[in-house]
Amino acid sequence: MLSSVGERESAESRPSDRTHPTPRLQTLAGLRVVSYSFEMSNSEAGSGGVQSVDRAVTILEIIARTGLAGITEIAGELGVHKSTASRIVSTLEARGLVEQDHHRGRYRLGLSILRLAGATTARLDIVQEARPITKMLAEATGETINVAVLSDGAALYLDQASSTSSVQSHNWVGQRIPLHATSNGKVLLSGLSESGIRETLGTKLTRYTPHTVTSVPQLLTQVAEVAATGFSLVIDELEVGLTAVSAPVRNAHGDVIASISASGPSFRFTADKVASARDLLTQAAADISARLGWREH
């Protein structure tokens, strides 16, 4: 028989039903101190944990929508007991994700939200500053222009300007592409130390075509050359018939934070076309970097 909502909330509000305090005797600065650790049951760490995360996110959404929200209001929207809502809000407050307005006793979003949003904001800044330039590049080169950043061991494509040519490359926006087999990837790797590159890539490099570099030492040599020359050229490594040229975008500190590339069918990338694309891309990357605060010394 299914329990009612009220019965479930009542069970939730009793810590003894969910946690098991274990006393531990410690000696701190000559004093004997008993501390208690509370261990969750397997069921709490499983479905209960997921439910708590879902409720925490919902609370943040409620506060974001209303500006200020009290425990009673939050509990009402969640459909839980006030003690449950209070416990989750307290955890969010401890992490700086919400803060209490002491005059009103209600909660608003905390400053840690800005820190979390900062990563996304930085990426949006890259796209906004790069877009007018990528559109001009697409017209100047007749190829597809992509902007990518390093994300979870891959190159994440943030934006793309379509070429005016009849034969276009893939739409990469939102996709993650292997670092070792792409020009954007090698540019992004050029901003890391050797140990950082090894840690990011691991020891096994997937072969996508007969031209893919699968030797870590060989890749490290290529990445060092990219760092020295300021551009990367990759031909047929991710897909036979696809060529790309890339250059690094830097932040105000000079760190490589993104890569901009021109890509298209290999038959169009003659030696002259590669040289022209390289010059256009390195200048475009410098212009975008300047918009983001970088100044070349």
Buried (B, 14 or more C-beta within 10 A) or exposed (E): EEEEEEEBBBEBBEEEEBBEEEEEEEEEEEEEEEEEEEEEEEEBEEEBEEEBEEBBEBBBEBBEEBEBBBBEBBBBBBEBBBBBBBBBBEBBBEEBBBBBEEEEEBBBBBEBBEEEEEEEEBBEBBBEBBBEBBEBBBEBBBBBBBBBBBBEEBBBBBBBBBBEBEEBBBEBBEEBBBBBBBBBBBBBBBBBEEEEBBEBBEEEBEEBBEBBBEEBEEBBEBBBEBBEEBBBBBBBBBBEEBBBBBBBBBBEEBEBBBBBBBBBBBEBBEEEBBEBBBEBBBEBBBBBBBBBEBEEE
